[in-house]
Amino acid sequence: MNDDNIRYSREDLNEFDQIIQEKLTAARKELSFIKETLNRSNESGTDTTASSAKVLEDGADTAEKESMNQLASRQMKFIQQLENAQVRIKNGTYGVCIGTGKLIPKERLRAVPHTQHSIEAKMARRD
């Protein structure tokens, strides 16, 4: 039985690991920026002057904070998925579709390195 049909080579896995590492670095920088932005917005706007303009501004600030919190949450989830992909590389299961058991095409893994599904399996899940 040819093992190449079931798993990617160490060379391929190293390529994917490099892609994931680059995405992780960028994602962590983005998360850090989002957190800094949230901290700055929490530190400002604590004056006690009350006016209708201030109330409107507070509403906009609240909406922006909620949006930033959602961005931070999505970014943390993305980072976790990338870290999980690195674990799969280490344990040799990276690139194998959990739906079909077949290798996920390299092009898909390069575009979405944290995926666990081939396009075939992804489309079947939507139906």
C-alpha positions as a Python dict, from the first residue, in 0.01 Angstrom:
ca = {
    (1, 'M'): (0, 0, 0),
    (2, 'N'): (139, 339, -99),
    (3, 'D'): (141, 565, 207),
    (4, 'D'): (172, 876, -13),
    (5, 'N'): (-198, 845, -102),
    (6, 'I'): (-296, 873, 265),
    (7, 'R'): (-55, 1135, 399),
    (8, 'Y'): (153, 1427, 282),
    (9, 'S'): (533, 1400, 276),
    (10, 'R'): (744, 1563, 545),
    (11, 'E'): (850, 1819, 282),
    (12, 'D'): (488, 1911, 210),
    (13, 'L'): (408, 1928, 581),
    (14, 'N'): (702, 2163, 634),
    (15, 'E'): (563, 2391, 361),
    (16, 'F'): (220, 2393, 525),
    (17, 'D'): (374, 2451, 868),
    (18, 'Q'): (554, 2756, 730),
    (19, 'I'): (230, 2894, 583),
    (20, 'I'): (51, 2837, 914),
    (21, 'Q'): (332, 3000, 1111),
    (22, 'E'): (314, 3311, 891),
    (23, 'K'): (-64, 3329, 932),
    (24, 'L'): (-29, 3281, 1309),
    (25, 'T'): (219, 3566, 1335),
    (26, 'A'): (-9, 3798, 1139),
    (27, 'A'): (-320, 3687, 1333),
    (28, 'R'): (-150, 3742, 1668),
    (29, 'K'): (-38, 4091, 1563),
    (30, 'E'): (-393, 4172, 1455),
    (31, 'L'): (-535, 4042, 1785),
    (32, 'S'): (-283, 4250, 1976),
    (33, 'F'): (-389, 4559, 1779),
    (34, 'I'): (-757, 4489, 1847),
    (35, 'K'): (-689, 4447, 2219),
    (36, 'E'): (-487, 4770, 2230),
    (37, 'T'): (-771, 4952, 2054),
    (38, 'L'): (-1021, 4814, 2304),
    (39, 'N'): (-801, 4915, 2597),
    (40, 'R'): (-761, 5268, 2461),
    (41, 'S'): (-1135, 5306, 2413),
    (42, 'N'): (-1196, 5179, 2767),
    (43, 'E'): (-954, 5435, 2910),
    (44, 'S'): (-1111, 5730, 2731),
    (45, 'G'): (-1463, 5862, 2761),
    (46, 'T'): (-1487, 5846, 3138),
    (47, 'D'): (-1576, 6212, 3193),
    (48, 'T'): (-1904, 6288, 3365),
    (49, 'T'): (-2037, 6568, 3145),
    (50, 'A'): (-2388, 6479, 3037),
    (51, 'S'): (-2541, 6601, 2715),
    (52, 'S'): (-2745, 6454, 2432),
    (53, 'A'): (-2436, 6458, 2210),
    (54, 'K'): (-2247, 6264, 2476),
    (55, 'V'): (-2526, 6006, 2497),
    (56, 'L'): (-2514, 5954, 2120),
    (57, 'E'): (-2135, 5931, 2132),
    (58, 'D'): (-2156, 5673, 2412),
    (59, 'G'): (-2394, 5466, 2200),
    (60, 'A'): (-2154, 5476, 1908),
    (61, 'D'): (-1866, 5386, 2140),
    (62, 'T'): (-2061, 5090, 2276),
    (63, 'A'): (-2140, 4966, 1926),
    (64, 'E'): (-1776, 5002, 1823),
    (65, 'K'): (-1656, 4816, 2134),
    (66, 'E'): (-1901, 4534, 2064),
    (67, 'S'): (-1777, 4513, 1706),
    (68, 'M'): (-1415, 4508, 1824),
    (69, 'N'): (-1497, 4237, 2080),
    (70, 'Q'): (-1651, 4026, 1804),
    (71, 'L'): (-1342, 4079, 1588),
    (72, 'A'): (-1120, 3976, 1879),
    (73, 'S'): (-1330, 3666, 1938),
    (74, 'R'): (-1312, 3562, 1573),
    (75, 'Q'): (-938, 3626, 1566),
    (76, 'M'): (-886, 3411, 1878),
    (77, 'K'): (-1088, 3130, 1717),
    (78, 'F'): (-879, 3159, 1399),
    (79, 'I'): (-556, 3143, 1602),
    (80, 'Q'): (-684, 2833, 1784),
    (81, 'Q'): (-769, 2667, 1451),
    (82, 'L'): (-421, 2741, 1317),
    (83, 'E'): (-261, 2604, 1635),
    (84, 'N'): (-475, 2290, 1605),
    (85, 'A'): (-353, 2252, 1246),
    (86, 'Q'): (6, 2261, 1374),
    (87, 'V'): (-80, 1981, 1616),
    (88, 'R'): (-220, 1778, 1325),
    (89, 'I'): (105, 1834, 1135),
    (90, 'K'): (302, 1701, 1433),
    (91, 'N'): (82, 1394, 1478),
    (92, 'G'): (65, 1318, 1105),
    (93, 'T'): (-307, 1371, 1045),
    (94, 'Y'): (-278, 1709, 872),
    (95, 'G'): (-432, 1733, 528),
    (96, 'V'): (-662, 1433, 566),
    (97, 'C'): (-1031, 1521, 530),
    (98, 'I'): (-1228, 1419, 837),
    (99, 'G'): (-1536, 1372, 619),
    (100, 'T'): (-1400, 1160, 336),
    (101, 'G'): (-1068, 1030, 468),
    (102, 'K'): (-899, 1149, 148),
    (103, 'L'): (-617, 1397, 114),
    (104, 'I'): (-730, 1756, 90),
    (105, 'P'): (-581, 1913, -226),
    (106, 'K'): (-267, 2120, -168),
    (107, 'E'): (-426, 2424, -331),
    (108, 'R'): (-704, 2423, -72),
    (109, 'L'): (-460, 2380, 215),
    (110, 'R'): (-248, 2667, 88),
    (111, 'A'): (-556, 2890, 75),
    (112, 'V'): (-718, 2765, 398),
    (113, 'P'): (-439, 2593, 593),
    (114, 'H'): (-654, 2525, 900),
    (115, 'T'): (-926, 2337, 712),
    (116, 'Q'): (-1014, 1979, 799),
    (117, 'H'): (-1255, 1931, 508),
    (118, 'S'): (-1212, 1887, 136),
    (119, 'I'): (-1442, 2088, -88),
    (120, 'E'): (-1634, 1765, -150),
    (121, 'A'): (-1700, 1713, 221),
    (122, 'K'): (-1775, 2083, 277),
    (123, 'M'): (-2038, 2082, 3),
    (124, 'A'): (-2193, 1760, 140),
    (125, 'R'): (-2228, 1925, 483),
    (126, 'R'): (-2423, 2216, 337),
    (127, 'D'): (-2684, 1993, 173),
}
